[in-house]
Amino acid sequence: MMQSSSDHRQREVLRIAFELQAAHAASEEQKLSEAAFREAALETGLDPQLLARAEEELARRERVAAEAAVQRRRRTRLAVVAVLGVLALGGAGLGLARVLFPPPPAPWVETFDAPGRWALDKNPDTRATLSWQAEPGRGQVAVVQVDGFAPAQDGKFHVNLDGLLAPEDVSRYRELVVDLKGSLPGARVYLEAGTDERWRSPAISVQRDWTTHRLPLRSFERQQRQGGTWRTVDWSAPEGVSQLSVKVGHFMNPPEATGALFVDALWFESP
């Protein structure tokens, strides 16, 4: 026999009534639990004002969490829209993506196979020479030979291997890499922007065999000439660099040091 619509309605009313009764009982139980929790908290000596502030703080944190969830969903939608836009625009979209997120630049490499691009700069009376030598598997390499430093009255002396060349925009790179060997104890690489600003690499310990030294540009110390003295200033990415200089004089080696520095394959890259 088919169930009448009146019987079905009565059964539905009873079902909803049971649901409401269960919800009411749960609500009353929750109120009792909350009251018991508050009473227990007060019995421990907790300041009622702190309890109220804690409830406000919890509400605030719940609002922050909800807003963060909304922001995450919004960013996800924007990312999806951006991807779909690139796919829809085809070449135009890819071009826009390259503008907004340019790929890392190609490495800039100096192989030292063109001696005319490098010159030696030294202070008077210091005995040092620059020559070029063929190395198996490397081609030409620069050789700085120091037979004796001659400190000036202020105790300073210099021997610099200078190259009037640099990448167009050094700031786009992340590392400078250089291959060195020799018998002089140390060296540094300087990125020079004109005569009043430069970036100085950390000290490089020169080894007897060819060694590749990787120097993050973020590790270079930015300096500016102020009142005739070089002073360290807040770091910023190298800009306007027009000259590279490998230095082995004062601040790199003691005045009694002698020996040679071989330099090859200096390059910038963004690994």
TIVEXFI-213638 format. One record per residue (C-alpha): residue number from 1; x, y, z. Coordinates in Angstrom, 2 decimals. Example, Ala and Ser with C-alpha at 12.3 -4.5 7.8 and 13.67 -1.06 7.14 Angstrom:
<nodes>
<node i="1" x="12.30" y="-4.50" z="7.80"/>
<node i="2" x="13.67" y="-1.06" z="7.14"/>
</nodes>
This chain:
<nodes>
<node i="1" x="0.00" y="0.00" z="0.00"/>
<node i="2" x="1.29" y="3.45" z="-0.83"/>
<node i="3" x="2.11" y="5.75" z="2.08"/>
<node i="4" x="-0.21" y="8.78" z="2.24"/>
<node i="5" x="1.26" y="12.28" z="2.01"/>
<node i="6" x="-0.17" y="13.02" z="5.47"/>
<node i="7" x="1.73" y="10.11" z="7.04"/>
<node i="8" x="4.94" y="11.16" z="5.28"/>
<node i="9" x="4.55" y="14.72" z="6.58"/>
<node i="10" x="3.99" y="13.53" z="10.15"/>
<node i="11" x="7.10" y="11.34" z="9.98"/>
<node i="12" x="9.14" y="14.29" z="8.68"/>
<node i="13" x="7.85" y="16.53" z="11.47"/>
<node i="14" x="8.84" y="13.90" z="14.07"/>
<node i="15" x="12.32" y="13.54" z="12.52"/>
<node i="16" x="12.95" y="17.30" z="12.60"/>
<node i="17" x="11.62" y="17.46" z="16.18"/>
<node i="18" x="14.13" y="14.80" z="17.25"/>
<node i="19" x="16.92" y="16.75" z="15.50"/>
<node i="20" x="15.93" y="19.96" z="17.30"/>
<node i="21" x="15.78" y="18.14" z="20.62"/>
<node i="22" x="19.26" y="16.72" z="20.09"/>
<node i="23" x="20.63" y="20.12" z="19.09"/>
<node i="24" x="18.99" y="21.73" z="22.14"/>
<node i="25" x="20.48" y="19.11" z="24.43"/>
<node i="26" x="23.91" y="19.60" z="22.89"/>
<node i="27" x="23.61" y="23.36" z="23.28"/>
<node i="28" x="22.63" y="23.04" z="26.94"/>
<node i="29" x="25.48" y="20.63" z="27.51"/>
<node i="30" x="27.91" y="23.08" z="25.87"/>
<node i="31" x="26.61" y="25.91" z="28.08"/>
<node i="32" x="27.10" y="23.74" z="31.15"/>
<node i="33" x="30.61" y="22.83" z="29.98"/>
<node i="34" x="31.50" y="26.47" z="29.33"/>
<node i="35" x="30.13" y="27.52" z="32.70"/>
<node i="36" x="32.02" y="24.72" z="34.43"/>
<node i="37" x="35.23" y="25.68" z="32.60"/>
<node i="38" x="34.84" y="29.36" z="33.57"/>
<node i="39" x="34.07" y="28.44" z="37.18"/>
<node i="40" x="37.12" y="26.15" z="37.33"/>
<node i="41" x="39.32" y="28.86" z="35.82"/>
<node i="42" x="38.13" y="31.42" z="38.38"/>
<node i="43" x="38.70" y="28.98" z="41.22"/>
<node i="44" x="42.40" y="28.84" z="40.27"/>
<node i="45" x="42.61" y="32.58" z="40.91"/>
<node i="46" x="42.55" y="33.66" z="37.23"/>
<node i="47" x="41.60" y="37.31" z="36.84"/>
<node i="48" x="38.13" y="37.52" z="35.17"/>
<node i="49" x="39.38" y="40.47" z="33.07"/>
<node i="50" x="42.17" y="38.30" z="31.66"/>
<node i="51" x="39.63" y="35.65" z="30.76"/>
<node i="52" x="37.58" y="38.23" z="28.88"/>
<node i="53" x="40.68" y="39.54" z="27.11"/>
<node i="54" x="41.61" y="35.99" z="26.17"/>
<node i="55" x="38.20" y="35.52" z="24.54"/>
<node i="56" x="38.68" y="38.75" z="22.58"/>
<node i="57" x="42.18" y="37.65" z="21.50"/>
<node i="58" x="40.84" y="34.29" z="20.34"/>
<node i="59" x="38.17" y="36.04" z="18.30"/>
<node i="60" x="40.81" y="38.32" z="16.79"/>
<node i="61" x="43.03" y="35.39" z="15.83"/>
<node i="62" x="40.06" y="33.60" z="14.24"/>
<node i="63" x="39.35" y="36.74" z="12.16"/>
<node i="64" x="43.00" y="36.96" z="11.06"/>
<node i="65" x="43.01" y="33.29" z="10.09"/>
<node i="66" x="39.81" y="33.74" z="8.11"/>
<node i="67" x="41.22" y="36.80" z="6.29"/>
<node i="68" x="44.43" y="34.90" z="5.51"/>
<node i="69" x="42.39" y="32.05" z="4.04"/>
<node i="70" x="40.53" y="34.55" z="1.85"/>
<node i="71" x="43.83" y="36.07" z="0.66"/>
<node i="72" x="45.21" y="32.61" z="-0.17"/>
<node i="73" x="42.15" y="31.80" z="-2.23"/>
<node i="74" x="42.41" y="35.18" z="-3.96"/>
<node i="75" x="46.10" y="34.63" z="-4.83"/>
<node i="76" x="45.30" y="31.17" z="-6.14"/>
<node i="77" x="42.58" y="32.59" z="-8.39"/>
<node i="78" x="44.94" y="35.30" z="-9.67"/>
<node i="79" x="47.61" y="32.74" z="-10.41"/>
<node i="80" x="45.16" y="30.58" z="-12.30"/>
<node i="81" x="43.91" y="33.60" z="-14.25"/>
<node i="82" x="47.50" y="34.57" z="-15.10"/>
<node i="83" x="48.33" y="31.09" z="-16.38"/>
<node i="84" x="45.14" y="30.94" z="-18.41"/>
<node i="85" x="45.89" y="34.42" z="-19.78"/>
<node i="86" x="49.36" y="33.34" z="-20.90"/>
<node i="87" x="47.93" y="30.24" z="-22.53"/>
<node i="88" x="45.19" y="32.28" z="-24.21"/>
<node i="89" x="47.48" y="35.05" z="-25.43"/>
<node i="90" x="50.07" y="32.65" z="-26.77"/>
<node i="91" x="53.17" y="34.49" z="-27.91"/>
<node i="92" x="51.97" y="37.84" z="-26.55"/>
<node i="93" x="51.38" y="36.31" z="-23.13"/>
<node i="94" x="54.78" y="34.68" z="-23.11"/>
<node i="95" x="56.34" y="38.00" z="-24.03"/>
<node i="96" x="54.60" y="39.68" z="-21.12"/>
<node i="97" x="55.76" y="36.89" z="-18.79"/>
<node i="98" x="59.36" y="37.45" z="-19.92"/>
<node i="99" x="59.04" y="41.16" z="-19.09"/>
<node i="100" x="57.58" y="40.52" z="-15.64"/>
<node i="101" x="59.82" y="37.53" z="-14.87"/>
<node i="102" x="62.96" y="37.90" z="-17.01"/>
<node i="103" x="65.14" y="34.79" z="-17.37"/>
<node i="104" x="68.61" y="34.87" z="-15.82"/>
<node i="105" x="71.21" y="36.50" z="-18.07"/>
<node i="106" x="73.70" y="34.42" z="-20.03"/>
<node i="107" x="77.10" y="34.13" z="-18.32"/>
<node i="108" x="79.59" y="36.91" z="-19.08"/>
<node i="109" x="83.03" y="35.36" z="-19.56"/>
<node i="110" x="86.55" y="36.84" z="-19.81"/>
<node i="111" x="89.02" y="34.17" z="-21.00"/>
<node i="112" x="92.20" y="36.33" z="-20.83"/>
<node i="113" x="93.00" y="35.44" z="-24.43"/>
<node i="114" x="93.17" y="39.13" z="-25.40"/>
<node i="115" x="96.09" y="40.66" z="-23.46"/>
<node i="116" x="95.35" y="44.17" z="-24.72"/>
<node i="117" x="92.33" y="44.42" z="-22.45"/>
<node i="118" x="94.38" y="44.18" z="-19.24"/>
<node i="119" x="97.14" y="46.32" z="-17.78"/>
<node i="120" x="99.28" y="46.41" z="-14.65"/>
<node i="121" x="99.06" y="49.33" z="-12.21"/>
<node i="122" x="101.60" y="49.57" z="-9.37"/>
<node i="123" x="102.97" y="52.19" z="-7.03"/>
<node i="124" x="106.47" y="53.64" z="-7.62"/>
<node i="125" x="109.45" y="51.49" z="-6.63"/>
<node i="126" x="107.38" y="48.31" z="-6.30"/>
<node i="127" x="108.95" y="45.68" z="-8.53"/>
<node i="128" x="106.20" y="43.86" z="-10.41"/>
<node i="129" x="105.55" y="42.79" z="-14.01"/>
<node i="130" x="102.68" y="41.47" z="-16.10"/>
<node i="131" x="103.18" y="38.76" z="-18.70"/>
<node i="132" x="101.10" y="36.24" z="-20.60"/>
<node i="133" x="101.69" y="32.53" z="-20.63"/>
<node i="134" x="100.14" y="29.57" z="-22.43"/>
<node i="135" x="98.67" y="26.96" z="-20.08"/>
<node i="136" x="97.69" y="23.48" z="-21.34"/>
<node i="137" x="93.94" y="23.31" z="-21.85"/>
<node i="138" x="93.50" y="26.99" z="-20.93"/>
<node i="139" x="95.12" y="29.06" z="-23.63"/>
<node i="140" x="96.57" y="32.38" z="-22.52"/>
<node i="141" x="96.60" y="33.30" z="-18.82"/>
<node i="142" x="97.76" y="36.47" z="-17.07"/>
<node i="143" x="100.83" y="36.22" z="-14.81"/>
<node i="144" x="101.50" y="38.95" z="-12.24"/>
<node i="145" x="105.03" y="38.58" z="-10.86"/>
<node i="146" x="105.90" y="40.51" z="-7.69"/>
<node i="147" x="109.62" y="40.69" z="-6.85"/>
<node i="148" x="109.23" y="43.22" z="-4.05"/>
<node i="149" x="106.66" y="45.66" z="-2.66"/>
<node i="150" x="107.79" y="49.21" z="-1.81"/>
<node i="151" x="105.44" y="50.73" z="0.78"/>
<node i="152" x="104.98" y="54.50" z="0.70"/>
<node i="153" x="105.28" y="56.68" z="3.80"/>
<node i="154" x="101.74" y="55.73" z="4.85"/>
<node i="155" x="102.69" y="52.04" z="4.62"/>
<node i="156" x="100.45" y="51.37" z="1.62"/>
<node i="157" x="101.43" y="49.80" z="-1.72"/>
<node i="158" x="99.51" y="48.38" z="-4.65"/>
<node i="159" x="99.78" y="45.99" z="-7.56"/>
<node i="160" x="96.58" y="45.79" z="-9.61"/>
<node i="161" x="95.68" y="43.80" z="-12.69"/>
<node i="162" x="93.12" y="46.16" z="-14.24"/>
<node i="163" x="90.72" y="45.43" z="-17.08"/>
<node i="164" x="88.61" y="48.19" z="-18.60"/>
<node i="165" x="85.71" y="45.83" z="-19.18"/>
<node i="166" x="82.64" y="44.61" z="-17.30"/>
<node i="167" x="79.14" y="43.28" z="-18.01"/>
<node i="168" x="76.62" y="45.88" z="-19.07"/>
<node i="169" x="74.56" y="45.27" z="-15.91"/>
<node i="170" x="76.43" y="43.49" z="-13.14"/>
<node i="171" x="73.40" y="43.69" z="-10.83"/>
<node i="172" x="71.62" y="40.99" z="-12.84"/>
<node i="173" x="74.20" y="38.38" z="-11.82"/>
<node i="174" x="74.58" y="36.52" z="-8.54"/>
<node i="175" x="78.18" y="35.28" z="-8.59"/>
<node i="176" x="81.63" y="36.15" z="-9.82"/>
<node i="177" x="83.83" y="33.15" z="-10.54"/>
<node i="178" x="87.57" y="33.26" z="-11.11"/>
<node i="179" x="90.32" y="30.67" z="-11.60"/>
<node i="180" x="93.57" y="31.42" z="-9.78"/>
<node i="181" x="96.84" y="29.81" z="-8.80"/>
<node i="182" x="100.22" y="31.08" z="-7.63"/>
<node i="183" x="102.70" y="31.60" z="-4.83"/>
<node i="184" x="101.45" y="34.94" z="-3.49"/>
<node i="185" x="99.34" y="34.39" z="-0.36"/>
<node i="186" x="96.20" y="36.31" z="-1.27"/>
<node i="187" x="94.18" y="38.36" z="-3.72"/>
<node i="188" x="90.86" y="40.17" z="-4.03"/>
<node i="189" x="88.62" y="41.14" z="-6.94"/>
<node i="190" x="87.22" y="44.68" z="-7.09"/>
<node i="191" x="84.26" y="45.91" z="-9.15"/>
<node i="192" x="84.88" y="49.59" z="-9.74"/>
<node i="193" x="82.27" y="52.18" z="-10.74"/>
<node i="194" x="84.17" y="55.34" z="-11.62"/>
<node i="195" x="86.67" y="56.65" z="-9.07"/>
<node i="196" x="84.41" y="57.02" z="-6.01"/>
<node i="197" x="82.54" y="53.73" z="-5.65"/>
<node i="198" x="83.54" y="50.08" z="-5.69"/>
<node i="199" x="82.63" y="46.61" z="-4.45"/>
<node i="200" x="85.40" y="44.56" z="-2.80"/>
<node i="201" x="85.37" y="40.76" z="-2.73"/>
<node i="202" x="86.21" y="38.71" z="0.35"/>
<node i="203" x="89.85" y="37.68" z="0.70"/>
<node i="204" x="90.88" y="34.88" z="-1.66"/>
<node i="205" x="93.45" y="32.39" z="-0.47"/>
<node i="206" x="95.68" y="31.61" z="-3.47"/>
<node i="207" x="96.57" y="27.94" z="-3.95"/>
<node i="208" x="99.54" y="26.37" z="-5.75"/>
<node i="209" x="97.23" y="24.56" z="-8.19"/>
<node i="210" x="94.43" y="26.00" z="-10.28"/>
<node i="211" x="91.42" y="26.60" z="-8.05"/>
<node i="212" x="87.97" y="27.89" z="-9.00"/>
<node i="213" x="86.72" y="30.49" z="-6.53"/>
<node i="214" x="82.97" y="31.25" z="-6.47"/>
<node i="215" x="82.22" y="34.64" z="-4.92"/>
<node i="216" x="78.54" y="35.61" z="-4.38"/>
<node i="217" x="78.09" y="39.26" z="-5.27"/>
<node i="218" x="76.18" y="39.67" z="-2.00"/>
<node i="219" x="79.46" y="38.94" z="-0.21"/>
<node i="220" x="81.21" y="41.92" z="-1.86"/>
<node i="221" x="81.71" y="44.92" z="0.41"/>
<node i="222" x="80.38" y="48.17" z="-1.03"/>
<node i="223" x="82.70" y="51.15" z="-0.51"/>
<node i="224" x="82.59" y="54.85" z="-1.36"/>
<node i="225" x="85.39" y="57.40" z="-1.33"/>
<node i="226" x="84.65" y="60.03" z="1.28"/>
<node i="227" x="87.17" y="62.77" z="2.04"/>
<node i="228" x="89.88" y="60.87" z="0.19"/>
<node i="229" x="89.30" y="57.67" z="2.22"/>
<node i="230" x="87.43" y="54.54" z="1.22"/>
<node i="231" x="84.58" y="53.83" z="3.65"/>
<node i="232" x="82.20" y="50.88" z="3.82"/>
<node i="233" x="78.55" y="51.85" z="3.23"/>
<node i="234" x="75.22" y="50.04" z="3.12"/>
<node i="235" x="75.16" y="47.31" z="0.53"/>
<node i="236" x="73.35" y="47.59" z="-2.77"/>
<node i="237" x="73.68" y="45.61" z="-5.99"/>
<node i="238" x="76.66" y="46.70" z="-8.13"/>
<node i="239" x="75.64" y="49.33" z="-10.69"/>
<node i="240" x="77.64" y="51.37" z="-13.16"/>
<node i="241" x="80.62" y="49.01" z="-12.97"/>
<node i="242" x="83.15" y="49.92" z="-15.67"/>
<node i="243" x="86.36" y="48.21" z="-14.52"/>
<node i="244" x="87.40" y="44.89" z="-13.00"/>
<node i="245" x="90.56" y="44.77" z="-10.89"/>
<node i="246" x="92.43" y="41.83" z="-9.38"/>
<node i="247" x="94.55" y="43.23" z="-6.55"/>
<node i="248" x="97.50" y="41.66" z="-4.70"/>
<node i="249" x="99.01" y="44.68" z="-2.91"/>
<node i="250" x="98.30" y="46.33" z="0.43"/>
<node i="251" x="95.43" y="44.77" z="2.41"/>
<node i="252" x="95.89" y="41.53" z="0.40"/>
<node i="253" x="99.52" y="40.61" z="1.15"/>
<node i="254" x="102.20" y="41.61" z="3.68"/>
<node i="255" x="104.90" y="44.01" z="2.45"/>
<node i="256" x="107.58" y="41.30" z="2.52"/>
<node i="257" x="105.60" y="38.92" z="0.26"/>
<node i="258" x="106.93" y="37.97" z="-3.16"/>
<node i="259" x="105.71" y="35.55" z="-5.77"/>
<node i="260" x="103.37" y="35.18" z="-8.73"/>
<node i="261" x="99.62" y="35.18" z="-9.35"/>
<node i="262" x="98.17" y="33.37" z="-12.38"/>
<node i="263" x="94.69" y="34.54" z="-13.43"/>
<node i="264" x="92.34" y="32.88" z="-15.89"/>
<node i="265" x="88.65" y="32.51" z="-16.75"/>
<node i="266" x="86.89" y="35.24" z="-14.83"/>
<node i="267" x="83.13" y="35.21" z="-15.33"/>
<node i="268" x="79.76" y="36.34" z="-13.96"/>
<node i="269" x="76.77" y="34.01" z="-13.77"/>
<node i="270" x="73.40" y="33.46" z="-12.08"/>
<node i="271" x="73.34" y="29.79" z="-11.04"/>
</nodes>
